Amino acid sequence: RQNCIMVMLSYLYGTILNALALFSFDKYAGNSGEIRVTCIGDSITEGGACGAPSYTNNLQEILGDGYAVTNCGVSGMTMLKKGLCGDPAYGNQAGACSWWNTWAYSAAMESEPDIVTIMLGTNDAKYYNWEGAQQNWGDYYTLDYVDLIHRLRALKSHPKIYILVPPPIYAPYPYDMNGTIVNQIYPVLERDLASVVGAEIIDIYSAMVDTGVDNTCDGCHPTETGANIIAQTIADAILGKTRGDKPSSTRAFPGPNKHRTSTVYGQKAP
């Protein structure tokens, strides 16, 4: 059954991505002075899950005084607008764990960013989101992703958008997450999405996968060393130390199985 679901979703995403190719988006336009970088994400961006600070703190240090990094990560959140915190059979409500419904959405939109990094998807890979919200309520990860990018590009600051491939998760996969989605589908899907919308990819997955589970505390959240790897990978892309990854073709989905700190809006969620 799971294999059939993967095939159907793969076909659906291929259709959606081809349709979205008809859209055009504004080009990046920077501003003079301090460059504002807004980092959108979940607990991996928010930080603290492994007792380690967010990678955004180290990103601020690497980029230096010419940049201002804003942390808009919120623990447990999804890209799906109807994202769930748990199985709806136990009373969990649609949208209760959607990043769209948090303080971070407004904060990101009001941050006047020149650059935005987006790393949402790890919580979308939970079975009640990927197989539940998408199939039962017609709320699709890719469409919500494109909607967010479109809204960000409509801001007066016209930010440059980076889509981040989330880091790998390791067995036994924690927090109801599907390892096939995170480790096999996202590395392809995020590139296809970036190709359609004209964004650039920052491949956190590849940067982290060879370091192994030891750079996580629970098979998902990065340790301080893992957070440093994420920060350096993002900084290298922003500073032009790595070539932008903009694939031109849609690929088939794989089979199943003393430092300055960044600005943080709101309080840390568990």
C-alpha positions as CSV (number, residue, x, y, z in Angstrom):
1,R,0.0,0.0,0.0
2,Q,2.8,2.4,0.9
3,N,4.5,1.8,-2.5
4,C,1.2,2.7,-4.3
5,I,1.0,5.9,-2.2
6,M,4.5,6.9,-3.2
7,V,3.8,6.3,-6.9
8,M,0.6,8.3,-6.8
9,L,2.2,11.2,-5.0
10,S,5.2,11.1,-7.3
11,Y,2.9,11.3,-10.4
12,L,0.9,14.1,-8.7
13,Y,4.0,16.1,-7.9
14,G,5.2,15.7,-11.5
15,T,2.0,17.1,-12.8
16,I,2.0,20.0,-10.3
17,L,5.6,20.9,-11.1
18,N,5.0,21.0,-14.8
19,A,1.9,23.2,-14.3
20,L,3.8,25.6,-12.0
21,A,6.5,26.0,-14.7
22,L,4.1,28.4,-16.3
23,F,4.6,30.9,-13.5
24,S,7.3,33.5,-13.5
25,F,8.9,35.1,-10.4
26,D,10.8,38.3,-9.6
27,K,14.5,38.3,-9.6
28,Y,16.6,38.9,-6.6
29,A,17.3,42.6,-5.8
30,G,19.5,43.4,-2.9
31,N,19.8,46.6,-0.9
32,S,22.6,48.7,0.3
33,G,23.9,48.4,3.8
34,E,23.4,45.4,6.0
35,I,22.1,42.3,4.2
36,R,19.1,40.8,6.0
37,V,18.9,37.0,6.1
38,T,15.7,35.3,7.3
39,C,15.9,31.6,8.1
40,I,12.5,29.8,8.0
41,G,12.2,26.3,9.5
42,D,11.2,24.0,12.3
43,S,13.0,22.8,15.4
44,I,16.2,22.2,13.4
45,T,16.3,25.9,12.7
46,E,14.9,27.1,16.0
47,G,17.7,25.2,17.9
48,G,18.0,23.8,21.4
49,A,16.7,20.3,20.8
50,C,20.1,18.7,21.5
51,G,21.1,21.3,24.0
52,A,22.9,23.1,21.1
53,P,22.3,26.6,19.9
54,S,20.6,27.1,16.5
55,Y,22.8,27.0,13.4
56,T,21.6,30.6,12.8
57,N,23.9,31.8,15.6
58,N,26.9,30.3,13.9
59,L,25.7,31.5,10.5
60,Q,25.6,35.1,11.9
61,E,29.2,34.7,13.1
62,I,30.4,33.3,9.8
63,L,28.7,36.0,7.7
64,G,29.9,38.8,9.9
65,D,28.8,42.3,10.6
66,G,27.6,43.0,7.1
67,Y,24.7,40.6,7.6
68,A,21.8,40.4,10.0
69,V,20.4,36.9,10.5
70,T,16.8,36.4,11.8
71,N,15.7,33.0,13.1
72,C,12.1,32.2,12.1
73,G,12.2,28.6,13.1
74,V,9.4,27.0,15.3
75,S,9.6,23.5,16.7
76,G,7.3,20.9,15.3
77,M,5.9,22.9,12.4
78,T,5.1,21.9,8.9
79,M,5.1,23.5,5.5
80,L,1.6,22.1,5.0
81,K,-1.0,24.7,5.9
82,K,-3.1,21.9,7.5
83,G,-0.2,20.3,9.2
84,L,-1.0,18.1,12.2
85,C,0.8,17.8,15.6
86,G,-0.4,14.2,15.9
87,D,-2.8,11.6,14.6
88,P,-6.3,13.2,14.0
89,A,-7.9,10.1,15.5
90,Y,-6.7,11.4,18.9
91,G,-8.3,14.8,18.4
92,N,-5.4,16.6,16.8
93,Q,-6.7,19.5,14.7
94,A,-5.6,20.4,11.1
95,G,-3.3,23.4,11.0
96,A,-2.3,23.2,14.7
97,C,1.3,22.5,13.7
98,S,1.5,24.6,10.5
99,W,4.3,27.1,10.3
100,W,1.9,29.4,8.5
101,N,-0.1,29.8,11.7
102,T,2.8,30.8,14.0
103,W,4.3,34.1,15.0
104,A,7.2,33.2,12.7
105,Y,5.1,33.7,9.5
106,S,4.4,37.3,10.4
107,A,7.9,37.9,11.6
108,A,9.4,36.6,8.3
109,M,7.1,38.7,6.2
110,E,7.9,41.8,8.3
111,S,11.7,41.2,8.4
112,E,12.4,43.0,5.1
113,P,14.7,40.2,4.0
114,D,17.2,40.3,1.2
115,I,17.8,36.6,1.5
116,V,15.4,33.9,2.7
117,T,16.4,30.3,3.5
118,I,13.6,27.8,3.8
119,M,14.0,24.4,5.5
120,L,10.6,22.9,6.2
121,G,9.6,19.3,5.5
122,T,10.9,17.1,8.3
123,N,7.6,17.3,10.2
124,D,5.6,17.1,7.0
125,A,7.2,13.6,6.6
126,K,5.2,12.3,9.6
127,Y,2.6,9.7,8.4
128,Y,-0.4,11.7,9.5
129,N,0.8,14.7,7.5
130,W,2.4,13.2,4.3
131,E,-0.2,10.4,3.9
132,G,-3.0,12.1,5.9
133,A,-3.3,15.8,5.3
134,Q,-2.3,15.5,1.6
135,Q,-4.7,12.6,0.8
136,N,-7.6,13.4,3.0
137,W,-7.7,17.2,2.8
138,G,-6.1,18.1,-0.5
139,D,-3.4,20.1,1.1
140,Y,-0.2,19.6,-0.8
141,Y,3.4,20.2,0.4
142,T,4.6,21.4,-3.0
143,L,1.7,23.8,-3.6
144,D,2.1,25.3,-0.1
145,Y,5.9,25.7,-0.7
146,V,5.3,27.5,-4.0
147,D,2.7,29.8,-2.3
148,L,5.2,30.7,0.4
149,I,7.9,31.5,-2.2
150,H,5.5,33.6,-4.2
151,R,4.5,35.6,-1.1
152,L,8.1,36.2,-0.1
153,R,9.0,37.4,-3.6
154,A,6.1,39.8,-3.5
155,L,7.7,41.6,-0.6
156,K,9.2,45.1,-1.3
157,S,12.7,43.8,-0.6
158,H,12.4,41.1,-3.3
159,P,14.5,38.6,-1.5
160,K,16.6,35.9,-3.0
161,I,15.2,32.5,-2.1
162,Y,17.2,29.4,-1.1
163,I,15.4,26.1,-0.8
164,L,17.3,23.8,1.7
165,V,17.2,20.1,1.4
166,P,16.5,18.9,5.0
167,P,19.2,16.9,6.8
168,P,18.8,13.1,6.9
169,I,17.1,11.2,9.6
170,Y,18.3,7.9,10.9
171,A,16.7,4.6,12.0
172,P,14.8,3.9,14.1
173,Y,13.1,7.0,12.6
174,P,11.9,9.2,15.4
175,Y,8.7,11.2,16.0
176,D,6.5,9.3,13.5
177,M,8.8,10.4,10.6
178,N,9.1,8.5,7.3
179,G,12.7,7.9,6.4
180,T,11.8,7.3,2.7
181,I,10.3,10.8,2.4
182,V,13.2,12.6,4.1
183,N,16.1,10.6,2.7
184,Q,14.9,9.7,-0.8
185,I,12.1,11.9,-1.9
186,Y,13.2,15.3,-0.6
187,P,16.7,15.4,-2.2
188,V,14.9,15.0,-5.6
189,L,11.7,16.9,-4.9
190,E,13.4,20.1,-3.5
191,R,15.6,20.3,-6.6
192,D,12.7,19.9,-8.9
193,L,10.9,22.6,-7.0
194,A,13.9,24.9,-7.2
195,S,14.1,24.4,-10.9
196,V,10.5,25.4,-11.4
197,V,10.5,28.5,-9.3
198,G,14.1,29.7,-10.2
199,A,15.4,29.4,-6.6
200,E,18.7,27.9,-5.6
201,I,19.3,24.8,-3.6
202,I,21.4,24.4,-0.5
203,D,21.9,20.7,0.0
204,I,22.0,20.2,3.8
205,Y,21.2,16.5,3.2
206,S,24.5,15.8,1.4
207,A,26.5,17.9,3.8
208,M,25.2,15.9,6.7
209,V,24.7,12.4,5.5
210,D,28.3,11.3,5.5
211,T,28.8,12.5,9.1
212,G,26.3,9.9,10.3
213,V,24.0,9.6,13.2
214,D,26.6,10.8,15.7
215,N,26.0,14.4,14.7
216,T,22.4,14.1,15.9
217,C,21.2,13.5,19.5
218,D,18.1,11.5,18.5
219,G,18.4,10.6,14.8
220,C,16.9,13.9,13.7
221,H,18.1,17.0,15.5
222,P,21.7,18.2,15.0
223,T,24.3,18.4,17.8
224,E,26.5,21.5,18.0
225,T,28.8,19.9,15.5
226,G,25.9,19.2,13.2
227,A,24.6,22.7,13.6
228,N,28.0,24.1,12.6
229,I,28.0,22.0,9.4
230,I,24.6,23.4,8.5
231,A,25.7,26.9,9.2
232,Q,28.9,26.6,7.1
233,T,27.0,25.0,4.2
234,I,24.5,27.9,4.1
235,A,27.2,30.5,4.5
236,D,29.2,29.0,1.7
237,A,26.2,29.3,-0.6
238,I,25.4,32.8,0.4
239,L,29.0,34.0,0.1
240,G,29.4,32.3,-3.3
241,K,31.9,29.7,-2.2
242,T,29.8,27.0,-3.8
243,R,28.2,26.9,-7.3
244,G,24.5,27.4,-7.2
245,D,22.5,24.2,-7.8
246,K,19.8,24.9,-10.4
247,P,18.9,21.7,-12.3
248,S,17.2,22.2,-15.6
249,S,15.2,19.0,-15.8
250,T,12.6,17.2,-13.7
251,R,13.9,13.9,-12.4
252,A,12.0,10.7,-11.5
253,F,11.3,10.0,-7.9
254,P,13.3,7.2,-6.3
255,G,11.6,4.0,-5.1
256,P,10.4,3.5,-1.5
257,N,12.3,2.2,0.9
258,K,31.5,36.4,22.5
259,H,29.6,36.0,19.4
260,R,26.8,38.0,17.9
261,T,23.6,35.9,18.0
262,S,20.7,35.9,15.5
263,T,17.4,37.6,16.2
264,V,14.8,35.2,17.6
265,Y,11.2,36.2,17.6
266,G,9.0,34.5,20.2
267,Q,9.8,31.9,22.7
268,K,11.2,28.4,22.1
269,A,8.7,25.7,21.8
270,P,9.3,22.2,23.2
